[in-house]
Amino acid sequence: MTTLTDNILPFSDILAAASDNPLGQDLNWLQNMRNANGALYGDMGLPTIKLEDWKYTNLTSLTDTSYRSAIEADGAASIDVMPCVFQKGNPGARLVFVNGMPRLDLSTPDSLPYGVTLEPLAQVALRDPAFLESHMGKVADDKDRSLLALNGAAMNSGYVLHVSKGVVIDSPIEIVFIGGVAEEPLANFPRNLIVLEENSQADIVVHNVGVGVGAYFVNSVNEVSLAQSSRLRMFGVQEDALEATNVSTTCVNVSKDARFSNFNLSLGGRLSRHETYVALQGTGADCKIDGAYLMRGRQHCDNTLRIDHLVPDTSSDVLFKGVLDDESRAVFQGKIVVHRDAQRSDGQMHNKSMLLSDGAEIDTKPELEIYADDVKCSHGAASGHVDETALFYMRSRGIPDAQARNLLIQSFLAQSLDRVTVDLINDALLEKITQWLPATCYRQQEWIEE
């Protein structure tokens, strides 16, 4: 356990009122979990830059704002325009949260096939508490991570996705978290469970979006269990409001011959951090973690991950690419750990960044920790500015400067996006990126249609 004598303890008022939280009020095991996690958070406090994993990301800004925990009434806020990742609409199911609270009137979970359930966490706590008890806290280890402990103590919402044995979901499931629709700063602590049984398959798109201008804080935890020969592809689009802080932790157990892939696109928020911890527990297990980050102004984005190869014949592949403008900052920390018995492991990790201004900064730290002798592993990092030679060549062929720069940015990010093989989702991510580009001629139709 990490204990600091000068720990920082915001959200103490929220934790003091956690016993009144209606979620799981009648479940003794859940209340015990809250109490234990509250004590852990009290011992550790928020992580500080004195910790190696937090050396480049400072959370002390959270002490500048007084947050209160979101309640059910906050979810009733009016939504004039429903944000959607898919420009032409998503044919699959959708579950919507407003200010952290589920909004079933905006959701369409009933379109899922037989053998699949997608429900708010509070509903599962009432309908099937035994299922909840058998999975919650079994993948995410709260003992040495204070933000996990904070979530465990203050959880006030979330969802549960359960896919039965052999079921394949054809269309992507969309989970939408809408924030900023409140007059005062809110804190949300979603706890999400994803359970795929043997030979099942699912695609999930998680969209965090801010439609207001106020500050809010999100500390979410995803626990993912993949049984033998299952496949889960997760896609995240994070475009929170300007004053938002979004911290998410995803913990994944991957069984024999199961496959997990995750692509995260970071565009918004004042500060965001995405932590991913993957345990490859069965032979033939595979994971692919990719991402793109596009920051401007004084935004801060942190991608931190760890992949543990625990048994022989497992594989992992990581590629993150980012574009930073103005005085923005990004952090990439990745570690692949090959344990002693994990012979014939294959692990690859790369991070590349493009800096559009002299004030932008990238801190990158890819690592390999290998205890087996029959492995194939590599890692690397690179950063640089726009290629002036290529820019000069394009301008000499009559392409305006702004358009040429955008084409180079698009080309730089293309390698990462090409790894998104679901056409519907790939198109949606391309549209988000073209809208971000820093010139009025950002829409390069030829690139989109190519």
Buried (B, 14 or more C-beta within 10 A) or exposed (E): EBEBEEBBBBBEEBBEEBEEBEBBEEBEEBBEBBBBBBEBBBBBBBBBEEEEBBBBBBBEEBEEBEBBBBBBEBBEBEBEEEBBBBEEEBEBBBBBBBBBBBBBEBBBBEBBEEBBBBBBBBBBBBEBBEBBBEBBBEBBEBEEBBBBBBBBBBBBBBBBBBBBEEBEBEBBBBBBBBBBBBEEBBBBBBBBBBBBBBBBBBBBBBBBBBBBEBBBBBBBBBBBBBBBBBBBBBBBBBBBBBBBBBBBBBBBBBBBBBBBBBBBBBBBBBBBBBBBBBBBBBBBBBBBBBBBBBBBEEBBBBBBBBBBBBBBBBBBBBBBBBBBBBBBBBBBBBBBBBBEEBBBBBBBBBBBBBBBBEEBBBBBBBEBEBEBEEBEBEBEBEBEEBBEEEBEEBBEEEBEEBBBBBBBBBEBBBBBBEEBEBEBBBBBBBBBBBEBBBEEEBEBEEBEEE
